[in-house]
Amino acid sequence: MFNSKFGSIPKFYVRAPGRVNIIGEHIDYCGYSVLPMAVEQDVLIAVEPVKTYALQLANTNPLYPDFSTSANNIQIDKTKPLWHNYFLCGLKGIQEHFGLSNLTGMNCLVDGNIPPSSGLSSSSALVCCAGLVTLTVLGRNLSKVELAEICAKSERYIGTEGGGMDQSISFLAEEGTAKLIEFSPLRATDVKLPSGAVFVIANSCVEMNKAATSHFNIRVMECRLAAKIPFLCGGLQTGCWNSGVCHLCILFGELLAKYKSLQWDKVLRLEEVQAKLGISLEEMLLVTEDALHPEPYNPEEICRCLGISLEELRTQILSPNTQDVLIFKLYQRAKHVYSEAARVLQFKKICEEAPENMVQLLGELMNQSHMSCRDMYECSCPELDQLVDICRKFGAQGSRLTGAGWGGCTVSIVPADKLPSFLANVHKAYYQRSDGSLAPEKQSLFATKPGGGALVFLEA
C-alpha cells in the first residue's frame, strides 16, 4: 500500500502500543501513580524521509483521509480532533524540543488495530509513534523517559489536558509485566500480575473521543480548583465553612500555619496538596470531607474563594472548552482522586505480597474503582455499567471501566480456569442482542497480557 500511495518503499517502520489501565483512573493529571500495561494492539507507521519539506500522511483505513502540509508550518486545529492532528502533535513536540525551524519532509503510511475511541489509547499511541518517527528521521537520540514526557506535553496541543500515563506506558512498557507509573520525576516499576488470572478487555461499543467533548477537561479543571480552594478561601485560615471544627483545624493546625505563607495559587494538582501538608492519603480524605462541601460550586463562589474575577477564572485557570461551565463538583472529584490513588498502592502491595486470595482482593479494588468512577467522578455510562455487571455475573472477580470513560472498554480480572466460559457467556449476554443493535465489526472481547513498548524497525 505504501508503494501504491507514494511510488516508493519505506526506509523504516515504527510501532507504539495502546494500553489498558488496570487501576488508577483520572489521577495521573493530579500527580498520582497509575498501574497500566501495554496491550498487543498497536499503531504502526511506515516511513520514507524525503528531500523536500513536504509531509504526506496516509492511512490504511479509508475512513481517515490523506493529509499533506509543510513540515515547517505545523498547524494543529484544537476544534477538530482529526486523525492527522495527533501525528502533528508528536512531530511538533520533537521539533520544539530541539528548537528546529527546518524539518525534513517525509512520506508516512499509518496502520493500527487499536479500536478507536475505546479507552485503549489509540490517539496517544499515534502521538508517540509520530514522535519516534520524527526523532528517527532527524537521527537524534532521547531516552524513553524523555520521549514519554515530550509526547505527553505535545498531545495537549489537541486541547486535552492529560496527565502522561498513556505516553509513559507506550514507551516504558516491557513484555510480561504491568508497570506502576510515577510522576515528578517520571519512573516505571515492574508489577507482577497474578499467574492464576487473566485480564479481559470488553468494548462497550460506545465511542468516546475525549478531545471532541469537554467532559475530560471539566474533570481536570475541577481537580485543579479542588487543589486550590481549601487553602485560598478565607475559611481554613480564619475559621472554615464547617464552623471551625474540621479535621484541618483540629489535626493539622500547625501544618496550616506552616504552609499558609506558600503560594497556594500556584498549586495545580491534588498530589501537591498532600505533599505540602505531609499527610497520608487516608488523612487527605478526612481533609476533603471538611474542607470542601458536597454541593456543587458555581463560578461566583469559586471567584470569592480565590479572590479573583470571573474573567480571571476563565482566562487564567479554566481551559478554553470549560470557560462556560456553570457548576463544579470539587468534593466528589477530590474524594475519587485520593481514594483511587490509595487503591493503586494497595493493588501493587497485594501483587508483591501474593496472598492466597490475591485475585479476590485485586478484584475488590477494581470493583471499588468502578463505583468511584461511576458515582464520584461520573465518567461511566449505562452501557459500561451494564457490561461491568455482566462480567462480574459470569466469573470476573473484579471489573471496571478503563480509560477516560463515558464509553470505551472495561477491564476484568478473571480466574484462568474460567476464561473460556467467561468469554462465551459475556459475548452472548452483551454482544448477541436480539435487536441486532451492535454491528459485529464493533465487537471486541479478548484476554490480554502485558506487551512491549515502542520500537523502531529498520529495513535490512
N, C-alpha and C positions, 0 to 999 in steps of 0.2 A: 504494500500500500504506500509506503514511503516513496518507493521508486515511481509509482504512478502519480503521486502528488507533486514530486519535486524533480523527477528525472535523474535521480542520483541515488546513492546508497548512504546510510548513516555511518558516521565515524565512531559513535559510541552510544550506549544506552544508559539511562539512569532509572532506578526504581526507588519508590518510597512507599512504605506500608501504611494502611489505615490502622486504627486501633480500637480496642474495646476497653472502656474504663470499668474495671471490676467494682471499684468503690471509690468515692471521693468526688461527688458531683457538684459542680458550680462552686468549688472552693479554691481552685488554682489561682484565679484572678483576685482572690482575697489573701493570697500569700501562703496557703496551706498545702501540705503534701497530698498527693493523689497516688492511686495504685492501678495503673493501666497495664496492658500488654499489647504488643503489636499483633495484628491478625495477618493471615497469609495473603489476603486480598491486598492489592496494591495499585499504584499508578506507575505506568512505565512510559518513558519518553525516549524516542529515537531522535538523535541529534546530528546535524551536519553544520559545522561553522562555515560561514561564507565570507567573502572578502568585501562585501558591501555592508552598509549599515541597516539593511532590511531584516526585520524579524518577521518570519512567516510561521504561523501556528496552524496546525490542522489536527483533527481528532478522528479516530477510527469510528466514533459513533456519529452518525449523520444528524443526530439531534443537536449537535454542537457545531455551529458553522465555523468555517475558516476565518482567520483573522490575520491581518498584517499591519505593521506600523514601523516606524523608525526606532531602532534600538536606543537612540539618543533623545527620544521625545516620548517618554513613557507617561501616559495619562491614564489614571485609574478612576473610573466613574463609580463613586460610592452609591449612587442612586440606583444602579443596575448591576447586581452581583452576577454578571455574565461569566461563563467559564474561563474565558481568556484572561479576565482581570486577576484571577488567582495566580495564574502563571506570571503576570506582570508584577504582582506583589513580591514574589520570590526573586525575580530578576532585579527589581528596583532596590530591594533590601541589600543585595550583594553590591550593586552599583554604588549605593550611597555609603556602604561600609568602607569601601576602598577609595571613595571620593573620586570616582571616574566620571569623566564627561563624555568620552568616546568609547562606545562599546562595539565589539564585533557583532555583526549580524549573524543570524542562524536560521536554519530550517528545522522545525520540530514537529514531530507527529506524536500525539498523546493517545495513550490507551489506558484503560483501567477497568477493574472488575469489583471495585468497592461500590455497593449500592448508593446512589446519590441521595443526599438529604435523609440519610438513615441514622445519623448519630454515630457513624463509624469513621468519621473524619476524612471523607474523600477530599474536601476542599483543602484542608491543611496538608494532606499528602501531596496534592498538586503544588501548593506553595513550596513545600520542602523539596520536591522533585525539581521544580524550576530553579530554586536557589542553588542546588547542587549542580544542575546543568550549567548555570551561568558561571559558577566557580570553576568547573572543569574546562569550559571554553576559554576562560581567562588564564588558565594554567596556574591559578593561585591555590594556596593551602590554608585551611582553617580546621580547628578541632571540631569534633561533633557537638560539643557544648556551645562553641561559638556559633556554629551553623544554626543550632536549635534556637538560640537567643535572637539571632538576626531574623530568622523566619517568623518567630513569634511576634516580634516587633513589626515586621513588614506586613503581616497579614492584617494588621489593624488599618492598613491603607484602604481596605474594602469597607471599613466602617464598623467592624465588630471588635468590641473591647475585650478580647480574650486574654487568657492568663498564661499560656505557654505549655500546657500539658500535651496537647496534640503534637506539636512540633518536637517536643523533647523526646517523646517515646518513639516518634518516627525515626529519629536519628540515633537514639541511645538504646533502642531495643536489642535484645540478644535472644537468639532462638532457645527455647526451652525454659525461659524464666520470665515471670512478671517483674515489674520494677516499681519500687517506691521512688517517685519523683519529688525531690525537694527543691525549693527555690531560694534565691538570695543567700548563698550562691547556688546555681543550678547543679544538681548532682543526682545520680541514679544508683539505687541499691537493689541487688537481686532479692526477690521474694519467691521462695519455692512454694508452689501451689500443691495442694494435696494430691497424692498419686491415685487415690481411690475415687476421684471425682473428675468430671469434665465440665467445662463451661460451654453453654449453648447460647447462641445468638438467635433471636427470633425477631423478624422485621414486622412491625405493626402495619406496614404499608401506608402509613400516614406520613407524607413527606413534609419536612420542615427545614427550610433554608434559613439559618439563624441570621444571615446578613440581609434577608429580604423583609424582616419584620423588626419591631422594636422590643419584642419580648426579652431577648437576651440582654440587650443593653440596659433595659429598665432594671433588671436584677443587679447588674453591675453597679448602676448608679445608686440603687437602694442600699447595697452593701457599703458603698463609698460614703454615703450620708450617715449610715449607722455607725461607721467608724469615727465620725466627726462630732455628731450632735451631743452625745453624753458629756463630752469634755469641753464643748464650746458654749453650750447654753448656760444660762445663769444658774440652772438647777443644781448641778452637782458641785458647784463652787460656793453657793450661798444658801443651800437648802434645796433638796431635789423636789421634783414633782410629786414624789411619793412621800411627802410630809417629812422629809429629812431622816427617815428611818430605814433607808435601803442598805443593802449589803455593802455598797461602795462606801457610804458614810460610816457605817459601824466597823466593817472589817478592814477597809483599805484607806482610812482617812489619812494616814501618814503617807501612803503612796501617792494619793492625790495631791497632798501638799508638796510632795517632792517633784511631781511632774506637772503641776499647774503652770509652771513657767515655760514648759515646752510649747513648741508651735504646733498645736493640735490642728490648726487649719491646714497644715501640710500633710496630715495623715490621710492616706488614700485606701489603706487595706485593713481589714479587721485583724489580721495577724499582727500588725504593728501595734494595735491597742493592747493586745495580750503581752507582746514583748515589752512594751513600755511599762506596763503595770507589773510584769514579772510574776504572773499568777498562772494557775493551771486552766485548761480548757473547761473543766468542771466548774471552777470558780467564775470563769467568764460567762457561763450560762446563768449563774446567780446574778452577776452584774447586769446581764441583759434583762433579766426578769424585772429588775428595779430601775434600771437607767432608761429603758425605752418603754413606752406604753403600747399595749396591743392594738389600739385603734390606729387606723392609718393616719399618717401625717399629710397635711396639704402643703403646697408650696409656701403659703404665707407663714405657717407655723415654723417651717424649716428656716425661712429667712429670719424670723425673730430669734430663733435659737442661735443661728450663725452670725447674726448681726450684719446681714448683707441685704441688698435689694433683690427684687425678683430678676432684674436684668443681670445682676452679678451671678445669681444662681444659675440662670440659663446659660450664660456665656463662659463662666469660669469653672463650673463643676459639671453640669449636665452635658451629655453628648448631643450632637445635632438632632438625632431622631428621638430624644427623650425630653426635649425642652418644653413640650406642651402637655406632659403628664400631669394629672391632677391629684393623684394620691400615691403615696409611697409607704409600703409596708415594711418598715425598718425592723421592728421587733421580730416579726416572723422570719425575715431573711437572716438576721443575725443568729437566731436560735438554730436555724438549719445549719449555718456555716460552722458554728462552734461544735454542735453535736456531730456533724458529719466528719469534721476534722478529727474528733476523738475516735470515731468508728474506724477511720483509716488506720490509725495507730493500733487499735485493738485487733484489727484484721491481720496486720503484719505480725503482731505479737503471737497470735494464735498460730499462724503459719510457722513461726520459729519454734514454738513450744510443742506443736503437733500432738495435742491430747487425743485420746481415743475418739471423742465425739467432735473432732475437729470440723468435719463437714457440716454438722448440725450448727455449731457455733458460728461458723462463717456465714452460713445461710441465714441465721437470725440477724446478723449485722446487715446483710444485703436487704432483708425484708424491712428492717428499721429504716434503712437508707431510702427505700422507695416510699415508705409512708411519709418521711420528712420531705422528700421531693414533691410528693403529691399535696400534702397538707400545709407545710410551712413555706415551701418555695414555689408551689403552684406551677410546676413545669411539666406536669404529666398531662394526659388527655384520656378520655374514656376508653379509647382503643388500647392504649398502653396498660391501663388498669385492668382491663378485661384479659389481656394477654398474660399479664403477671399472675392473675388468679388462675388462669388455665394452666400455666406452667407449674404453679405450686400444687394444683389439684392432681396433676399427673406425675408427680415424683420429684420435682425440684425442691431441694432443701431451702433454697432462697432464690428470689427473683426480683429484679428491679429494672427500672428504665436505665439506659446508658446513653451518654452523650448529652447534648443540651436539653433534649426532651421536646414536649409539645408534638410528639410524633417520633418516628425513627424506631429504634430497636430496644429490646430487653436483653439482659444477660442473666442466665440462671446457672446455679451450681447444682449438678445432677450426679448422684452416685453412678459410677461407671457401669455397674451391672443393670441399671435401669434405663440406660441410654436408648436402646432400640425401641422399647415400648413407649418411652417418653416422646421420642421423635414422631412415632406413628400417631400417638394419641393427640399431641398438640397440633400436628398437621391436620388431622381430621376435625378437631374442635374449632380451630381458628380459621384455617385456610379453605377448607372444603365446605363452604356455605351453600345452602340450597338455592339462594337467590343469585348466586354467581357474581356477587358484587366485587370480588377480588380477582384481578386478572392473574393467570398462572405465572406470567413472567415477573410479577412483582413479589411472588412468594420467596421468602428467604428464611430458612431454618437450618442451622448447621452447628455442629460442635466445632470448637476451635482450640488451638493450642498456641502458646506464645511463639511468635515468629521473629525473624531477624529484622534489623534496621535498614536504613537507606544504603544503597550501593551504586557504584559505577561499574558498568560492564564495557570493556574496551574490545573493539574488533581485533581479531587475530591478524 
